[in-house]
Amino acid sequence: MSSSQTELTDATTEESAVEKKVKYYLTPFTEKLKLRNHVKGCVALSDLGVCPRCVIRFTNQKSLPLYQEKEEVLNGIIEGMRKLVPEIQEEENKRKGRKEKKEKEGKKDSDVQMEDTSTKKDDNKDNNNNNNNDNNNNNNNNNNNTSSPEQSDGGEGSSTPRQKSIYCPACLGILQDIGTPAFLDKFMENVRQNGFEFAKYSLNVAVPSSILIRQQEIWYYLRRKFGKGGVYHKSAPTECIIDIKEVAKWIIGPLIVKKLGYQYKSLNSDFKIHITYHHPETAQEYLFVLKNDRKRKRNEELLDRQKKEAINKIIKEPKIEAGEEKHEEQEKEQTSSERNSEDEYELEQDADEIRDSVSNVFKTLRFLTEDDFIAAGKVPPAPIFTPYSYKLSFEREPIFIGGRYNKYARNISQSPWAPRHFSTRVPRKILSVEEMITPILKPYFNCSDMIFSASGREDIDVRMLGDGRPFLIEVRNPRRVKFSPEEYKKMQDEINQSTSLIQIRSFQRVGRNDVLLLKDAEENKKKHYRCIVWLEKPIKPEDLDFLKELKDMKIEQKTPVRVLHRRSLATRVRLVHSIKAEYINSNFLRLDLITQAGTYVKEFIHGDFGRTSPNFGSMMNTKADILQLDVMKIDVEFPLPDTRQVRKDIREHKMKKDHIQAKKEDYLKRAPEYAKEEY
């Protein structure tokens, strides 16, 4: 067989496959009455320049494979519908004839004159629902005119020929080329080069607000052309058509799975692909909605004001003198003259709020009537001559990493700190724990930002000793998320080797639930402190014996003076669980305290001008002050062991154990008797 014959055979096979698909998808439109009633509307939309996918959207079809088909199949379906129109029209004429005959038979005994009158009325009703008679009525009555795409430019009653739309007036061309190789190849290349590490993804689609407006205009066009009954009985198309965003997801989602191997997950996915469409040609169409909504609000306000005035007039009718009456007329004239300028100003003010916002346009569309659209010449929508553009962006849900840090210096804050009392022209660099950790980690995760938080915070002059303070880092939009325990250990070692002022330990990935655990520890856990205290009055060792008997002592602390500028004024009740004192000399002590989380230890020692009661100074009947303070321990188990790693270790251990047992059994089968005894 020659090459030309082979190509001809392949073309014939492909053509037959397309015909089979067209026949399959057309079957519901021939057998199901509800879909059959849509056929004439589908053909009218196709004549209007609407793309095949949008035509099918307006039939409320939820078949995913149908929207994923190639253009040849979709165009074949529309042509098949066009061939069905004469058959459907003939059926409608037969039904109309049977209806007329039945009505005449039921009215044989009635008066002939009344029968003729009622028959004419029924004929008029049927003619209004008939597409052919609709065109005759449109010629007779300009107010009810809905011109065909070939005769009108989209305005009501316009006689100028309508220009052919290059792009779909319903979707602005979005669904028109979404399945073409040119669009898909570029889209897939952008997804492939995004640099993110993911296995599952979800798709978010944002479309211009003008699509919602045009959707409404097309719906009103169908209602005017084919009557407000049947499949077009609802005044709004929201429940009667498929959302364009859902169709876009149905087409693009499986293609990414097929070509790139990623798993599509419509909900609760850690990784999101955002497609944002723009269309400059229709960017200002939302102003029509806003302007009409402004008029509606004005009318409502006027009606409310008139009702109130009428009620007040009934309750108490005031006497109006001639001068007052003239003054009221001047006020009304002034109000009416200023109203137009106020409308224009408010339109400009609200334009920024509603601009290209689908949710705002959707809310406002509910208050506009069909007559508002028709009066503005918006039915059917204007043709589209320029293409859309789209922007692709990627977003990953944040991950959390954490561990514990020790701070060994008394001039380091927990987070970046800039003194308020120093001029910005005087450079003053104060190191922070956050600034020593996050810059080293960012290159590993290739993230957009890192948010550092910890279980409470120590003052800049307080050291964090013992097993350290639990901390957590929220890694936002990371491109890489999968790290082995050895890699986390490498990050930890790099931070520890970069400075001797801080050290971190137990560094690993943590879950979202651990965030709640960390926040709970700030208020509900115990904390251990060690401090050096000075006393004004000399004491003896035996003066400290009473401290051994103190347990769970309640103290009341007003917000300290030193933090009053950033915390609300309140009185907080805290517990001092125990106090252990070590005598240094007559004026100096070393105290080991265990307190409830949230206790201001410095203020407990010196009293904060009496704002903490009781305090250590009042207990010792002398003035006291704190010289040094260290945090020794925080009673919270954090970070928790990585359950995934634990399960992995158990699984590997079991596999290793089974492997050893299998080798042992295999050896005993193969080895000679003396070797078995030795074993």
Buried (B, 14 or more C-beta within 10 A) or exposed (E): EEEEEEEEEEEEEEEEEBBEBBEEBBEBBBEEEEBBBBBBBBBBBBEBBBBBBBBBBBBBBEEBEBBBBEBBBBBBBBBBBBEBBEEBBEEBEEEBEEEBEEBEEEBEEEEEEEBEEBBEEBBEEBBBBBBEBBBEBBEEEEEBBBBBBEEBBBBBBBEEEBEEBBBBBBBBBBBBBBBEEEBBEEBBEEBEEBEBBBEEBBBEBBBBBBBBBBBBBBBBBBBBBBBBEEBBEEBBBBEBBBBBBBBBBBBBBBBBEEBEEBEBBEEEBBBBBBBBBBBEBBBEBBBBBBBBBBEBEBEEEEEEEEEEEEEEEEEEEEEEEEEEEEEEEEEEEEEEEEEEEEBEEBBEEBBEEBBBBBEBBBEBBEEBEBEBBBEBBBBBBBBBEEBBEBEEEBBBBBBBBBBBBBBEEEEBBBEEBEEEEEEEEEEEEEBBBBBBBBEBBBEBBBBBEBEBBBBBBBBBEBBBBBEBBBBBBBBBBBBBBEBEBEEBEEBBEEBBEEBEBBBBEBBBBBBEEBBEBBEEBBEEBBBBBBBBBBBEEEBEEEBBEEBEEEEEBEBEBBBBEEEEEEEEEEEBEBBBBBBBBEBEEEEBBBBBBBBBBBBBBBBBBBBBEEBBBBBBBBBBEBEBBBEEBBBBBBEBEBBBEBEEEEEEEEEEEEEEEEEEEEEEEEEEEEEEEEEEEEE
